[in-house]
Amino acid sequence: MKTALMVLLAIASIVIIASVLLQSSNSSGLSGSIAGGAEQLFGKKKSRGYDALLEKITIVAAVLFMILSLVIVAFFNN
């Protein structure tokens, strides 16, 4: 069981890395983060499309990663 959980944890981490790397950037460096911060915070978000799908995949994989990490530490701490 521990091996299966570790494999799932590795898969979740690979999915997180891939989905973050495939997402498009929202700003152009430091100047974009200062000038466009309010626009990103209060502006319209893309509700559909490739970026929205990658964002949802990232969130699900991150939650799965955290849960699996806690389960592995709690049950198999020797």
N, C-alpha and C positions, 0 to 999 in steps of 0.2 A: 504494500500500500504506500509506503514511503517513497518507493521508486516512482510509482505512478504520479504521486503528487509533485515530486521533483521534476518529472517530465512535463507536467502541465504548467508548472512554474516557469520552466525554460521556454515553453511555447508562448506563454503569455508575455514574457519579457521580449522575445523576438518580435511578436506582434506589436508591442508598444514601440519598439525601436523603429520598425518598418513604417508604422503609421505616422509617427512623428516626422520621420525623414521625408515622407511622401507629401506631407501637407505643404501648401504654399505659404510663403511668409506674408505677414500682414503689414509690415512696416519696412522702411529702408534705413536700417541702422539706428544709431542713437538719435539723430534728428527726427526720424519718423516716430520714435517712441515718445519724444517730448511734444512735438507738434501735433501728432495724430492720436495721442492717447485718449482725448475726450471723444474724438470721432469713433474710435474703436469701441469705447465703453458705451456710448450712447447711440451710436450709429446703427444702421440696419445690418443685421447678420444675414448671411446666406442661409436660407432655410432648406434649400435643396441642393443637390449636386454632389460632386465628388468630394469637395472639402467638408461638407456636412457629414457625409458617410464616414470619412476618415476621422472626423472629430468624435463621432459616436463610437467607432471601433476603438479609438484611443481610450475613451472613458470606460468602456466595458472591460477592456484588457487591463487597465490600471486598477479597477476595483477588484477584478479577479486576481491580479497579482498580489494586492494587499491581503485579501482574504486567504489565499493559499499560503502566503508567507506566515501569517498569524497561526494558521492551522498547523503548519509544519513545526513551528517553534513550540506551540502549546502541547502538541501530542507526542512529538518525537524528540524532545529535549532530554538528552542523556547526560 
